[in-house]
Amino acid sequence: EVAAVLCLLALAAALDFGYHHAEELEAYLREVHAAHPALTHLHSIGRSVEGRDLWVLVLGRFPTQHKIGIPEFKYVANMHGDETVGREILLHLIDYLVTSYGRDPNITKLLNNTRIHIMPTMNPDGFEATKVPHCYYSRGRYNKNGEDLNRNFPDAFENNNVTIQPETRAVMNWIKNETFVLSANLHGGALVASYTFDNGNSVTGSSKGYSRSPDDDVFIHLAKTYSFNHASMYKGTGCDSRQTFPDGITNGYSWYQLEGGMQDYNYVWGQCFEITLELSCCKYPPADQLEKFWTDNKVALVEYIKQVHLGVKGQVTDRNGNPIPNAIVEAQGRSHVCPYRTNAHGEYFLLLLPGKYVINATVPGFKSMLKTVEIPDNTANFNALKQDFSFSEVSSRTRPASCPKVPLYQELERSSAAVKPTLHLLVLMAVVILLFR
């Protein structure tokens, strides 16, 4: 009898290569958490229109809370309910991480030094509504209210006149409550790694068919990290002869303009570098192809997570060692239109490629502090370069720089039309305006 129970438990825990509907998905996540309680934390960040939980499984040595110095990473799949490959390969990624911990030194180091958040489905209602799997289109793409969740976020370039959906609101709050550094969202319908910006204007160069962010070099590196570690994405052949992507990557705007997308929102307002991974030409392929999709993506999924350890990180404190939240910390020459600020622990994380940079820490009302750093490639050590800043005296009246949810780049475009200064000066002007609002 005991043997029979054990056999049943083993069967329950074994993850098959099939599609897992809402109840099976939840049951699997609960089983993983029960089997690995010290390594995982399972929670719901909100509910869909139909009341389904938006489950997130967190993995790491400290899964329940943020620890100083340990960066936060996330994967989100299935925001288009009929794009299903990402939903399933994230379940297999979870299985791979928990079974490799303590056995594979690389995965053990990764989980000891990174807090990894995995959301297999952002649009559970759309998935359940897709009754007939289709390669190209079904109404399951949208949420229960008929909204496209990847057009539903505030936009940095134009007023996005949409009603924010419960699923979108949940993700926005999640981004606000965690210090996410790096992210990817998993889609289907093409085979390419697409990066910010998805929208643009003359300030970001979109009149030339490419919308460039201040961290364009980092985004290209991130996209290539995924495509070159994927079984075939790097070949750039796309899904038909009309569409080719050199190296398997594309600037989002160059591919097609998109308003209210999640990756731009992450970058501008969440201080989190996110790329969009299109993983299958067929949106909802037959289940017997899922194992191949997993093997094609397995190495890339892990190598991409490691990139959260690029660049530089540290704390901004006062002379007594107390953290200073809301200090602006950015690399000179790449100021963000919404300034990147320290979290409640005074921490900052900046993704930068290896090289020499000047890091500028600014506490409003005090002189900026500049430090020159030589950044090595520390991804293999799972530990970005550490550079702290200590301010000798800081006023308790320091007001955080606000970052309004208005189309920030509209202001820059108006200025550029009037005086045509460089993008760098414009961004600095925007920072100053924000500081003194």
Rosetta blueprint (number, residue, H / E / L):
1 E L
2 V H
3 A H
4 A H
5 V H
6 L H
7 C H
8 L H
9 L H
10 A H
11 L H
12 A H
13 A H
14 A L
15 L L
16 D L
17 F L
18 G L
19 Y L
20 H L
21 H L
22 A H
23 E H
24 E H
25 L H
26 E H
27 A H
28 Y H
29 L H
30 R H
31 E H
32 V H
33 H H
34 A H
35 A H
36 H L
37 P L
38 A L
39 L L
40 T E
41 H E
42 L E
43 H E
44 S E
45 I E
46 G E
47 R E
48 S L
49 V L
50 E L
51 G L
52 R L
53 D E
54 L E
55 W E
56 V E
57 L E
58 V E
59 L E
60 G L
61 R L
62 F L
63 P L
64 T L
65 Q L
66 H L
67 K L
68 I L
69 G L
70 I L
71 P L
72 E E
73 F E
74 K E
75 Y E
76 V E
77 A E
78 N L
79 M L
80 H L
81 G L
82 D L
83 E L
84 T L
85 V H
86 G H
87 R H
88 E H
89 I H
90 L H
91 L H
92 H H
93 L H
94 I H
95 D H
96 Y H
97 L H
98 V H
99 T H
100 S H
101 Y L
102 G L
103 R L
104 D L
105 P H
106 N H
107 I H
108 T H
109 K H
110 L H
111 L H
112 N H
113 N H
114 T L
115 R E
116 I E
117 H E
118 I E
119 M E
120 P L
121 T L
122 M L
123 N L
124 P H
125 D H
126 G H
127 F H
128 E H
129 A H
130 T L
131 K L
132 V L
133 P L
134 H L
135 C L
136 Y L
137 Y L
138 S L
139 R H
140 G H
141 R H
142 Y L
143 N L
144 K L
145 N L
146 G L
147 E L
148 D L
149 L H
150 N H
151 R H
152 N L
153 F L
154 P L
155 D L
156 A L
157 F L
158 E L
159 N L
160 N L
161 N L
162 V L
163 T L
164 I L
165 Q L
166 P H
167 E H
168 T H
169 R H
170 A H
171 V H
172 M H
173 N H
174 W H
175 I H
176 K H
177 N H
178 E L
179 T L
180 F E
181 V E
182 L E
183 S E
184 A E
185 N E
186 L E
187 H E
188 G L
189 G L
190 A E
191 L E
192 V E
193 A E
194 S E
195 Y E
196 T L
197 F L
198 D L
199 N L
200 G L
201 N L
202 S H
203 V H
204 T H
205 G L
206 S H
207 S H
208 K H
209 G L
210 Y L
211 S L
212 R L
213 S L
214 P L
215 D L
216 D H
217 D H
218 V H
219 F H
220 I H
221 H H
222 L H
223 A H
224 K H
225 T H
226 Y H
227 S H
228 F H
229 N H
230 H L
231 A L
232 S L
233 M H
234 Y H
235 K H
236 G L
237 T L
238 G L
239 C L
240 D E
241 S L
242 R L
243 Q E
244 T L
245 F L
246 P H
247 D H
248 G H
249 I E
250 T E
251 N E
252 G H
253 Y H
254 S H
255 W H
256 Y L
257 Q L
258 L L
259 E L
260 G L
261 G L
262 M H
263 Q H
264 D H
265 Y H
266 N H
267 Y H
268 V H
269 W H
270 G L
271 Q L
272 C L
273 F E
274 E E
275 I E
276 T E
277 L E
278 E E
279 L E
280 S E
281 C L
282 C L
283 K L
284 Y L
285 P L
286 P L
287 A H
288 D H
289 Q H
290 L H
291 E H
292 K H
293 F H
294 W H
295 T H
296 D H
297 N H
298 K H
299 V H
300 A H
301 L H
302 V H
303 E H
304 Y H
305 I H
306 K H
307 Q H
308 V H
309 H H
310 L L
311 G L
312 V E
313 K E
314 G E
315 Q E
316 V E
317 T E
318 D E
319 R L
320 N L
321 G L
322 N L
323 P E
324 I L
325 P L
326 N L
327 A L
328 I E
329 V E
330 E E
331 A E
332 Q L
333 G L
334 R L
335 S L
336 H L
337 V L
338 C L
339 P L
340 Y L
341 R E
342 T L
343 N L
344 A L
345 H L
346 G L
347 E E
348 Y E
349 F E
350 L E
351 L L
352 L L
353 L L
354 P L
355 G E
356 K E
357 Y E
358 V E
359 I E
360 N E
361 A E
362 T E
363 V L
364 P L
365 G L
366 F L
367 K L
368 S L
369 M E
370 L E
371 K E
372 T E
373 V E
374 E E
375 I E
376 P L
377 D L
378 N L
379 T H
380 A H
381 N H
382 F L
383 N L
384 A L
385 L E
386 K E
387 Q L
388 D L
389 F E
390 S E
391 F E
392 S L
393 E L
394 V L
395 S L
396 S L
397 R L
398 T L
399 R L
400 P L
401 A L
402 S L
403 C L
404 P L
405 K L
406 V L
407 P L
408 L H
409 Y H
410 Q H
411 E H
412 L H
413 E H
414 R H
415 S H
416 S H
417 A H
418 A H
419 V H
420 K L
421 P L
422 T L
423 L H
424 H H
425 L H
426 L H
427 V H
428 L H
429 M H
430 A H
431 V H
432 V H
433 I H
434 L H
435 L H
436 F L
437 R L
